[in-house]
Amino acid sequence: MEKMKLPNSTTALVLGICSIVTCCCYGIIGLPLGIVAFILGNKAVKLNNQHPDEYEGVKNASAGKILGIVGIILNVVFIAYIIWILSLIGWDALSDPDVLMERMNELKNR
């Protein structure tokens, strides 16, 4: 009997890669992709563990799960970095270029 391809293993892999590539998009795109990649990869690995003789492609699912975790971590770190920068500069400086330049010069001279 020919083994079936593990459902969503390739999808988890592609989403995991995309979550890492898009981590610089303010975390808005990459974080959900990483979460979905982790969930799909985890489900596929569990399905393979229940029926190891029926499916192939568990390496793609495992890689997608791991890349999803890495993507989640990178996106959370990037979001935290953005929040930290905004806390240093302040929300009011984002709407006024003169205040923004003044705050940037203050940070530069520290």
C-alpha positions in Angstrom: 0.0 0.0 0.0 1.3 3.4 -1.0 1.7 6.0 1.8 -0.4 9.1 1.7 1.1 12.5 2.0 0.6 14.0 5.4 -2.1 16.7 5.3 -0.9 20.3 5.8 2.7 19.4 6.2 3.8 21.4 3.2 1.4 24.2 4.2 3.0 24.4 7.7 6.4 24.5 6.1 5.5 27.4 3.7 3.8 29.4 6.4 6.7 28.9 8.7 9.1 30.2 6.1 6.8 33.2 5.4 6.5 34.0 9.1 10.3 34.4 9.3 10.5 36.4 6.0 7.8 38.8 7.1 9.0 39.4 10.6 10.0 42.9 9.6 6.5 43.9 8.7 5.9 45.2 12.2 4.8 41.7 13.3 1.4 42.1 11.9 1.8 39.6 9.1 4.4 37.3 10.5 2.9 36.6 13.9 -0.4 35.1 12.6 1.5 33.1 10.0 3.9 31.7 12.6 1.0 30.7 14.9 -0.9 29.0 12.1 2.3 27.2 10.9 2.9 25.9 14.5 -0.7 24.7 14.9 -0.8 23.0 11.5 2.6 21.4 12.0 1.7 20.2 15.4 -1.5 18.6 14.2 0.3 16.9 11.3 3.0 15.6 13.6 0.4 14.2 16.0 -1.5 12.6 13.2 1.7 11.0 12.0 2.5 9.7 15.5 -1.0 8.1 15.7 -0.6 6.4 12.3 3.1 6.2 11.4 2.6 3.6 8.7 0.0 5.5 6.7 1.7 8.9 6.1 4.9 10.4 4.7 6.2 13.9 5.0 6.6 14.3 8.7 9.9 16.1 8.1 8.0 19.0 6.4 5.6 19.1 9.3 8.3 19.2 11.9 10.3 21.8 10.0 7.1 23.9 9.7 6.4 23.6 13.4 10.0 24.7 14.3 9.9 27.5 11.8 6.6 28.6 13.2 8.1 28.8 16.7 11.1 30.8 15.4 8.8 33.1 13.4 6.6 33.7 16.5 9.7 34.5 18.6 11.2 36.9 16.0 7.9 38.7 15.5 7.3 39.1 19.3 10.8 40.5 19.7 10.2 42.9 16.8 6.9 44.0 18.3 8.5 44.6 21.6 11.3 46.6 19.9 8.7 48.8 18.2 6.9 49.4 21.5 10.2 50.2 23.2 11.1 52.8 20.5 7.6 54.3 20.7 7.9 54.6 24.5 11.2 56.5 24.0 9.9 58.8 21.3 6.3 59.2 22.4 3.1 59.1 20.4 2.8 62.9 20.2 6.1 63.0 18.3 4.8 60.8 15.5 2.4 63.5 14.3 4.8 66.4 14.5 8.1 66.2 12.5 9.8 69.0 14.5 9.1 67.2 17.9 10.2 64.0 16.3 13.6 65.5 15.2 14.0 67.1 18.6 13.4 63.7 20.4 15.7 61.9 18.1 18.5 64.4 18.7 17.9 64.0 22.5 18.3 60.3 22.1 21.4 60.7 20.0 23.1 63.0 22.5 22.7 60.6 25.4 
